[in-house]
Structure formats: structure tokens, C-alpha cells
Amino acid sequence: MHSLHHSVGSLTLVVGARHYWFEGVAMVGFLPILDVLFKIPANLLFIGAIIYFLPDQCAHLNIRISLGRFALWTNNPQYHRIHHSILPEHRDKNFCKLLPFIDVIFGTAWKPAADEFPPTGLVPSKKPTTLMDGFLWPFRDPVLSQRELRLPISMK
């Protein structure tokens, strides 16, 4: 599902909000459970959501910014771009949405060099072209492979 978010070739503020529709449904269904389990007041959840939202959205800006030796202190556009990179050395790196020390703990942190600005997107390049493509995004590979199975051998 999350590959829809990665299917764009250029990061923008909007990309931070571009997710498969079910991801939002799952999160909205999960957040009230936190409230019930931990008795978190609604106003505190709201403040936490804003604190969490702003750095995550700003991390998707298409700008070169280096925090130098502070690069692993907070998520930022240069750090998060590595997560969206199509280069093989960046695969499965920089997952955090707020604090990179989580990536450091799990060994998934990649501290970007000051001039490191890799290309982004998916390899091979796949992009939804219609609303239905976006809606069926997680099922595209199984559907396509089934379609290929039905083609005559001469057409493959």
C-alpha cells in the first residue's frame, strides 16, 4: 500500500499526505484505541498530532537542506529523501517520521552527506494514471500477473 506514496518522482508538501486510502482508515481506527487504553485526553492527542504532522509534512519538501552534524536529531527533507531514493544503497533506510534515533537503534539510519540529493520514485517507474489505478494500487501486481497468464504465449 505504501508504495503509492513513493510512486512520485519529485517530493512535494502534498506527497506527505498522498497515501493509499486504507492507510488513513486504519490509522483513524487505531487512534481511538490509544485513547481508550492509555486514557489520553483528546486535546493532548490533537496537540501530539500537530507536533507529529508538521515535521512529517516538511520532510517531503523538495529542497536541499543539510543539518550537518545535527542531521540525526530530527527528520528533515535531506534525511527523509534517502527513504524515497531509488538508489540501491538507500533501500530500507530512514523510516522515522520524527526522531531519527529510532533508525539509529534499529540500524536503518543513513546520514546523508551535505550534497547528497538522490533521485526519487519507484524502480521500475510505476505511477497511477487514473483514480481507479490509485484505488486498486495494492492489487496492481497480482491483477497484472493474472492478466498476463491469460494472454496467448505469442503475445507475452
Beta strands, then each sheet from edge to edge (+ up, - down):
end
